[in-house]
Amino acid sequence: ESKEGITVESRAGEMVYLATSRLLDDGGFIQNYTDISEIKKHEEFIENQRERFDRVLGDLEAIVFESDLENNKVTYQIPNALKEFWGESSTSGTQEEGYKNLRKDFLKPYKNAFRDHVTGKTEEVSVEHINVHNGREIWYQTRAKATFENGRAIKLIGIVENINKRKVLETKVKEAQQQVADAINNIE
């Protein structure tokens, strides 16, 4: 029989060991060393990939989501760069909770885009909309694709990308085009 022991992770150059020691009732002890170097390399690789993914999402000002349609659960990946703006928002919720930031006039077209896709009418979801956050209106584009099983949509994976800068530029281009058209009409 053994008493509680200790487990310590230690390094020896490039090697990483998990050292476990247990004290036995007779006063002796057992030590076990396990080489976990490969596991640690894989963990480090995964962490580096997560950080890279987080930076890319932050640069795009985008949020990735997965929607479990069977259990009405949506899980979000909010990059660190956006957490100041979004606050410590929940990273999961229901589909209905996902609609709360939509400006009301975008609710119906937004829902229709998702419904059309999960019923097989479209290849993917692609919808531009305005969200209201802390009283500020921001343009977003949501794109998603469903996973189907036995002809039924069971999961959606997508991205919500901030397109506000693009929309501002589009408006400026339209205004400039209108000014040119007005100037031409005044010449004639």
C-alpha positions, 0 to 999 in steps of 0.5 A: 500500500502507498501513501500520497506521493508527488508528481513533478514535471522536469526537463533535462535538455530537450527531454521532458519527464514526468517524475512520480514518487510514492512513499510506501508503508514500510518507509521505502518509496517508488519513483517512476520517470516517464518521457513525455517529450513528444506529448509536450512538443505536440502541446506546444505545437497546438498552443502555437496554432491556437495563438496564430488562429487567434491573431488571424481572427483578431486581424480580420475582426472576426468571430468563428462559431459552431452551431449544434442544430440538434441541441440548439447550442452555439459556441463562439471563438472570440479572439483576444483582440476583440474581447475588449470590445465585446467584453467577457461575453459568453462563448456559448448560447442558443440560436435565439441569443445569437439574434439579440445584437441584430438590428431589428430590420435585419432579423428576418433576412438573417433567419431566412438565409440560415433557413434556406441553407439548412433546408438545402435551398442554398449552398451556404449562408452569406448574409450582410447585416448590422449588429448593434453593440453598446449603442453602436451600429456595425456592419458584419457579414456572416458566412456559414456552411452546414454539415448534413447527416441523412439529408438533415442539417445537424451542425453549422460552422461559420464566421462573422466578419466585421465589414464596417470599413468596406461598407463605409468605403462603398458609401463614399464611392456611391456618393462620389459616383452621384456627385460625378453624375450630378456634375455631368447632368448640370453641364448638359 
